[in-house]
Amino acid sequence: MGFSMSNNTKSIGKAIDSVAKYWGDMMPIMTMEESGELIQAISKLERFYKSDFKDESEENALKQNLVDEMGDAIIAIQALRIHYGIEDDAIHKRINKKLSKEY
């Protein structure tokens, strides 16, 4: 995917496998929920940037929330991939195809 799991890649992979197994048939719903939380985090940060009131501590908190939700969504998407038996290579091929067409 478009991110790097540089440290402890194998242990991260095992942890994501555990997430997929733990949630089982609920994994699709969990991924939808995590995606919704990511959408909310983006929306809150964008609303902050469009407002006239700027507070650095609020901005930092909103950015941290975005980072947290991005991480949660990535975990959920990877666990969903495992749940449906989709190989990383298939996703990489799609990403490469999309990037070569669009950008």
Buried (B, 14 or more C-beta within 10 A) or exposed (E): EEEEBEEEEEEBBEBBEEBBEEBEEEBEEBBEBBBEBBEEBBEBBEEBEEEEEEEEEBEEBBEEBBEEBBEBBBBBBBBBBBBEEEEEEEBEEEEEEEEEEEE
